[in-house]
Each structure stands twice: as structure tokens, then as C-alpha cells.
Amino acid sequence: MSVVTITPEKIHHDISELIAKGVPYIDALVHYAEKNNIEIESIANIVKKSSILKEKVRTEAVGLKMVKKNESDLTDLC
């Protein structure tokens, strides 16, 4: 049995089809976690390690008014 390491790149690749269809990043990440039976906290830890995914989620969260525009830390979600 092989163990597959989940990386930010793998997650981004796996959700790219959903993103292309207009699904928001946050929703795509939640769907990915549910589909792969992964705790959302684990996905959050991986996202925090990726400057690209982290910025995409932050930008989306600002647009949804989940964080203030000048906050750079995603741990301050409302």
C-alpha cells in the first residue's frame, strides 16, 4: 500500500477543474477535503504552506468580508 503525500501543488491541481467552472476556492477546498475524507484543518495547514493558495483564499475571504482587507493572517477569520 502506497502513501500519497498531499502537497499544495497536488491540491491545486486536483481542484483546478472546479475552479475553472467558477467554484470559489474555499468551496473547492472543502469539497476536496470531503471527497478525500481529509479533515479541513489538515487542508488549512497545507494551504498555509503555499503562498499561492493562501493568497487565493485570502483574496476570496476579503471579498466575502470574512477578513479585513489589511489583515494578512488567515487565522483571523470571522
C-alpha positions as CSV (number, residue, x, y, z in Angstrom):
1,M,0.0,0.0,0.0
2,S,1.5,3.3,-1.0
3,V,1.1,6.6,0.9
4,V,0.4,9.6,-1.2
5,T,1.7,12.9,0.2
6,I,-0.7,15.7,-0.1
7,T,1.1,18.9,-1.2
8,P,-0.2,22.3,-2.0
9,E,0.6,21.6,-5.7
10,K,-1.4,18.4,-5.7
11,I,-4.4,20.1,-4.0
12,H,-4.3,23.0,-6.5
13,H,-4.1,20.6,-9.4
14,D,-7.0,18.5,-8.1
15,I,-9.3,21.5,-7.5
16,S,-8.3,23.3,-10.8
17,E,-11.3,21.8,-12.7
18,L,-13.7,23.1,-10.1
19,I,-12.0,26.5,-10.1
20,A,-12.3,26.6,-13.9
21,K,-16.0,26.1,-13.6
22,G,-16.3,29.1,-11.3
23,V,-16.4,27.3,-7.9
24,P,-14.8,29.6,-5.2
25,Y,-11.5,28.4,-3.8
26,I,-12.9,28.0,-0.3
27,D,-15.8,25.8,-1.6
28,A,-13.4,23.8,-3.8
29,L,-11.1,23.1,-0.8
30,V,-14.0,22.0,1.4
31,H,-15.2,19.7,-1.4
32,Y,-11.7,18.3,-1.8
33,A,-11.5,17.6,1.9
34,E,-14.9,15.9,2.0
35,K,-14.2,13.9,-1.2
36,N,-10.9,12.6,0.1
37,N,-12.0,12.1,3.7
38,I,-9.5,14.6,5.0
39,E,-10.1,16.9,7.9
40,I,-10.5,20.5,6.9
41,E,-7.9,21.5,9.5
42,S,-5.3,19.4,7.6
43,I,-6.2,21.2,4.4
44,A,-5.8,24.5,6.1
45,N,-2.4,23.6,7.3
46,I,-1.3,22.7,3.8
47,V,-2.8,25.9,2.4
48,K,-0.9,27.9,4.9
49,K,2.3,26.5,3.4
50,S,1.5,27.6,-0.1
51,S,1.8,31.3,-0.8
52,I,-0.4,30.9,-4.0
53,L,-3.2,29.0,-2.3
54,K,-3.0,31.2,0.8
55,E,-3.3,34.4,-1.3
56,K,-6.2,33.0,-3.3
57,V,-8.1,32.1,-0.2
58,R,-7.3,35.4,1.5
59,T,-8.4,37.4,-1.5
60,E,-11.7,35.4,-1.6
61,A,-12.2,35.8,2.1
62,V,-11.7,39.6,1.8
63,G,-14.3,39.7,-1.0
64,L,-16.7,37.8,1.3
65,K,-15.9,40.1,4.2
66,M,-14.6,37.2,6.3
67,V,-11.4,39.1,7.0
68,K,-10.5,42.7,6.8
69,K,-8.6,43.9,3.7
70,N,-5.4,44.8,5.6
71,E,-5.2,41.5,7.6
72,S,-2.7,39.1,6.2
73,D,-3.2,36.3,8.6
74,L,-5.9,33.8,7.8
75,T,-6.2,32.8,11.4
76,D,-8.4,35.9,12.0
77,L,-11.4,34.6,10.1
78,C,-14.7,35.9,11.5
